[in-house]
Amino acid sequence: MLIFTTILTLVITGVVGYLGKLKVKNSQDFTIGGNKIGIIGVTSMLMGSIIGGASTVGTAQMAYNRGIAAIWFILGICISSIILGLIYSKQIDKGRMDTIPQIIGDTYGKKARTSASILLSIGMFIHVNGQVIAVIALLTALFNLDVVISALIVIILLVVYVVFGGFWGSTYVGSLKTILLYSTSLICGYILIFKLNGINEVLTFFPKEPWFNMFSGGLAEDLASGIATVVGVLSTQTYFQAIMAGRNSKTSKYSAFITAFLVFPVGIVCTFIGMYMRIHYPSIPPREAFPLFLLNHLNHAIGGISIATVLISSIATGAALALGIATMFVKDVYKPLIDEKISDKKELYILRGSIIFVGLLSLFVVIKNKNSMILGWGFLSMVFRATPIFLPLTSAMFFKNKINKRLGFYAIIGGPLASVSWILLGYGKISSLYIGLIVSFCILYFTNKFKMSTVNKQS
């Protein structure tokens, strides 16, 4: 029964994703739904792309290892969702753009646009790998499948969910995923609190330090985890794409607020599940904490649906990220540099081909890194998305007349180079976020002021 309901739920979701193809008449429908999505649709796309394996399996995994500090990722997602609603939704009224690099290119030029697209795609691709590894953890733990076979299944599902219907397919899958995920969270929360007395057990079993200290890893390091998530989400094409798909700014704003409200309870449940599993299953691989809870404490019929829901959560997030990468490649690299007069039909072919390529490349990468920490990919991805994009994008949107636009390209390149250098020197991945943002800020603002000061003194 467990395997049957799992497979049935996955197949139904695949059909739902395919049905998005019926809505796709042109490339605009494929990438941003033709700018005609309502609150339910935008919320579904945001929930479908923002809540994945890192938020569920990864949060439980980190809670198993570190306790309440695992909540930083979810807190970052909630805060960034609110900012998406307050600030980014206003871009719809200023004039619609399909991609973040388009905004950057409009301010800093074509070279900055291309480099931003490439670097942002790399950061998003890193996150795709984290989602795939989360699903592999589920399949290997529950069904004892080989890692390679598991990875192949995941990649096929990831591509199917989005390659036919694009944005509409991702929205449909996101709608179904939101319903299933909330049902699963409510059931797990109910069992944990009322059937297992899990909350009280966690509160009495673990000492306050370090398990209930949100800064148990160090103030700078843990705070950087939250900051990395916020600026990473705000620098990601997929979430920008969802916001810009709203039929108006009010639709997108309310959708982002609803997403922030819905996300937090899921993170709380997964955090306590991770800590509960540490008490009763201290010798299991941490990444299996959440799937084994579903397997051991839910009846097989509901457990199968819940397991499929977690699988869908990770796969849908990966699929949405793959769509964002494909969109940027076509809009910001292929069309400007290779073929500006590409036909709409050919553009659809290239978009779909790019998604398939991302899937195949991810298959190779995850097989080589099958035992890595899931949230490690998530945080590393946030660093590489945030350092080249966040400050140049923010400056382009709000401080366009106060920066030297010729320095935008160097800020985009300098931020990630500084972060990579910091990591290679042996310092923390998360703290490298500070270094990258500081370098980007200095290039955009202080370099320009230093140049002006030097010119004034010479005159």
Secondary structure, 3 states (H helix, E strand, C coil): CHHHHHHHHHHHHHHHHHHHHHHCCCHHHHHHHHHCECHHHHHHHHHHHHCCCCCCHHHHHHHHHHHHHHHHHHHHHHHHHHHHHHCHHHHHHHCCCCCHHHHHHHHHCHHHHHHHHHHHHHHHHHHHHHHHHHHHHHHHHHHCCCHHHHHHHHHHHHHHHHHCCHHHHHHHHHHHHHHHHHHHHHHHHHHHHHHCCHHHHHHHHCCHHHHCCCCCCCHHHHHHHHHHHHHHHHCCHHHHHHHHCECCHHHHHHHHHHHHHHHHHHHHHHHHHHHHHHHHCCCCCHHHHHHHHHHHHCCHHHHHHHHHHHHHHHHHHHHHHHHHHHHHHHHHHHHHHCCCCCCHHHHHHHHHHHHHHHHHHHHHHHHHCCCCCHHHHHHHHHHHHHHHHHHHHHHHHHCHHHCCHHHHHHHHHHHHHHHHHHHHCCCCCCCHHHHHHHHHHHHHHHHHHHHHHHHHHHC
